[in-house]
């Protein structure tokens, strides 16, 4: 690469589906600033997560390794503080000042404010971590108490371990929506953007190159948008989720509680939370423009996984059936001075594990052997269309055992709880109909391909020196 960006801002969201950006073809959602990133950059339209769960997904794409290699395969694991490779240490090695603001989720966060042990910083020079928006006395709550003390109690939510925490079939105030009468700037998303702008100002005056990871919690429940966030959706038609009667019968959701109207309202407030992130991105873009640094800033936007949003009569992340709404997420690269193609859509499959090697090469570092993903930096810089992958791997391991998905342009093959599922993506039914029993020939091919990918993903990422 002939140049590298002055600033790198990696924006991650939680539960954001690919279609939660208007520029991706959804005219129900309001995201003008994300649209601006899509239209001025490169959007990968088939970006597949390596895990449908927060921690293993984040520990994968921010280390460039598969979950089996990081050792974090389910929520509740912990990435060691000295783990390498990691994005902060790699970017520090390139001379960037590194800052973490918001959600990182490399370690369990439940009741962490009650634990006196030092917090892991994972190589970040500045570490303002807040894993949930209002549970703990963390960086966000401390800031809220000084900047917006009158709203600190308004944004308080139950600890994840609390018996009073709402659940999917007891959703009041968490899943069904709770509009907060407070300025959006006091929200978790508002806190992240204001802190980021402050650091941009400081580093601009000092002439320092900087890397920032901005970890938004939204649109993950609790669905508690401020009035400004929900205002664009008042009276706005929202489509009904897509599901069949058979999916209602198989779901763990209460069909009596979660009727169509309540599911539509879930989507409305979910969209409003996404618009809150968009407000923050807009503030960030304004600051970069005011500093004259927008053209020299690489912005990456992606989510850790999606949300069913009522499709297939499911909500949140549905672990053992890897639906499109859960495993396909936004992935956008925006860098006016470094990415030649503007508004390019890449429709071939890529994995989130590809982000880190692409980032490193865009910043002038040659591809590194220990990173398992592929770099598309040369294509982004030249304006060529990246070829992508022939298939994409998704994996998780919970109390029910290992679960894996192999996605190709034609099929999705899932192994979970001892069962095999095959979806023909070319058929009108798509994920609505399992064709495994009808296509044993395809099942055999996909099973073998999954085996090969799983073996590759389990190999050691560390360098080996042969003695003989």
Secondary structure, DSSP 8 states (H G I E B T S, - for coil): -----SEEEEEEEES--TTSSGGGT-TTS--HHHHHHHHHSEEETTEE-S-SSHHHHHHHHTTTS-HHHHS--STT----TT-SS-HHHHHHHTT-EEEEEE---SS--TTGGG--S----TT-SEEEE-SSSSSSSSHHHHHHHHH-GGGTTTT----TT-TTS-BTTB-TTTTS---B-S-GGGSHHHHHHHHHHHHHHHHHHHT--EEEEEEEEEESS----BHHHHHTTTT---------HHHHHH-SS-TTTS-HHHHHHHHHHHHHHHHHHHHHHHHHHHHHHHHT-STTEEEEEEES----TTGGG--S--TTS--HHHHEE-EEEE-TTT---SSEEE-SBEETTHHHHHHHHHTT----TT--S---HHHHHHT-----BSEEEEEEEETTEEEEEEEESSEEEEEETTEEEEEETTSSSGGGS--TTT-HHHHHHHHHHHHHHHHHHTS--S------
